[in-house]
Amino acid sequence: MPKRKAVIAVGGVAALGAAALLLPNANASQDKASGAAGTARTLKAADASDLAAQLQKALGDALAGSYYDSAKRQLVVNVVSGDKNVIVQAEKAGAAVRQVGNSTAQLRSAARTLKARATVPGTAWAVDPRTNKVVVTADSTVTGAKWDRVRSTVRGLGSDMATLKRSAGAFKTFVSGGDAIFSQVPGGNVRCSLGFNVTASDGSPAFLTAGHCGVAAKQWSDSQNGQPIATVDQATFPGQGDFSLVKYDDPSTQAPSEVNAGNGQTVQINQAVDATVGQTVFRMGSTTGLHDGQVTGLDATVNFQSETDPNGVDTVTGLIQTDVCAEAGDSGGSLFTQDGGAVGLTSGGSGDCTSGGETFFQPVTAALQATGATLGAGAGAGAGGQAGAGDQSGAGAGDQSGAGAGDQAGAGDQSGAGDGSGAGDQAGGDQIGGGADPSATAGGEQSGAGNRSGAGTGHRSGAGAGSSSLTGTR
C-alpha cells in the first residue's frame, strides 16, 4: 500500500450530543495575572497542567497533590500545614495554596496498605487531591467476603485518609465492537481504537493504542476483513501501564498527528500533556464517538478480573481516572484537550455511555517515554511539531517506565498478572493506580457495535466550518 495515508486516527463517526466544544487558538497564551506577587494566577487548563508539573519537579513530595479549579481558573496545590517555605514558593509561582492534613508519604502508605490487603478483582484506588484522601472504588462484582475485606481495610485507614464508594457495572477493558482497528485471532476478531499517530525511535510511522490490544493481537488492519497494515512493536500490559506501539508496515505511510472527531472534522494534536485533576478532557472512540468529562484522579490502580485465570487479577498502575464514559471497542482511543493536547489512551472501566461510569486511561507522556516514540506525523514529517518523549515533563512520567514488550505473552497467555504481580514494583506506591484485564472479546461477542456508528448524527450542532465547533456528551 504505497504512500497510503493513515486516516484512522481514532475511528468512525458516532453519536454526538450537547456539550459544545469551541476550539481556541492552540497557541493562545495564558491570561495575565493581576494583583501583587503571590496572588494566584488565572490560568487555562493546559497552563495549569504545565505549572503543576513544574511545581512537582521543583518541590517534589513537599506537595500533597494539586488540582485545577475550573470555576476560579486557578491551580490549587496542597501543602501540609506548617510548611511555610513550600507555601511561599508555590504562591510565588502563581498557584493557590491549600493547607491539608495528609502528606504525600501518608497517602502513599495508605496505597501500599490497600495493595497488600485489598487487591481483589473489581477494585480501584487513586488519590483525590480535592479531598486529600485515597478514594477506593468497588464495582458490582465485589460482594460477600471480598466486600467485607475491602471495607474493613478502608475503615482501618480512617475516614480522614480514605473513602469507599460503589461503581455500577464491572471494571473491564473495552476490547470488542468498534470500527477503527481490527485483528483476526483464533476464535474470532478483536477490535480496538487507534489512539495517536507517532514517529517511532527509528523514524518510522507508528501509532499508540492500548497495551491489552497489543497483547491480544500482533497484526492490525483498518478494515474488519482487510489485510494487516501495522504490526505491534512493543506492548505493556498488565503492570506499569497499558500501552502499545504499533508500526505501520509500509514505511512511507503518511500518519497525520490528528484526531478524527467525526462529522468530517479533525483536531490537530500538537503536544503531549500531563493530566490535571479537575481538567476537562475529551475522549474519542470507535464505538461511542466523542464524549467529554473531567479528570478525577491520577496514578490510579485498577484490579481487573483475569478472564484467563478465574482466580486471578490483572493489575495496572499509573493510570488517569475520569468520569468520561466508554464502551466495548473504545480501548486505545484518544483522550485529548480542546486545544490539541494528547492526554491518554483508553484502558478500561465500568459503566457505559447511557448510565455513565468511571474510565481509566494510560498517560501519553509515560507511553512516549517508555517506547521512545515521538508525538507527531511519521514518514518524513517535519520535526517541528514533534514534541519528543524527552520533552514530556510532567510529574511521574519518568516513574512509569512500563514493562518491556517481552513480558507480554501472546493473546492466549494473558494471565500473566493473575496474582497481581507487577504492582509490587511500584516503588512504595508512587503510582497509586491499578490493573486491567486484557482479554480480547471474540468476534461473536461484538454484536451491535456497528449499529452504533452514525447514530444520532443529527444531534450535532452543525457549526459552520469557520467556528471549528465540535460536540460531545458526558
Secondary structure, DSSP 8 states (H G I E B T S, - for coil): -TT-B---SS-------SEEEE---TT-------SSTT------HHHHHHHHHHHHHHHGGGEEEEEEETTTTEEEEEEETT-HHHHHHHHHHT-EEEEES--HHHHHHHHHHHHHH---TTEEEEEETTTTEEEEEE-TT--HHHHHHHHHHHHHH-TTTEEEEE-SS--EE--SS-SSEEEEETTEEEEE---EEEE-TTS-EEEEE-HHHHHH-SEEBSSTTS---EEEEEEE-SBS--EEEEEESSTT-B--SEEEEETTEEEE--EE----TT-EEEEEETTTEEEEEEEEEEEEEEEEE-SS-TT-EEEEEEEEEE-----TT-TT-EEE-TTSEEEEEEEEES-BTTTB--EEEEEHHHHHHHHT-EES--SS--GGG---GGG---TTGGG-----GGG---GGGTTTTTB-TTGGGSGGGSS-----------GGG-TTHHHHTTTTGGGS----GGGTEEEEB-
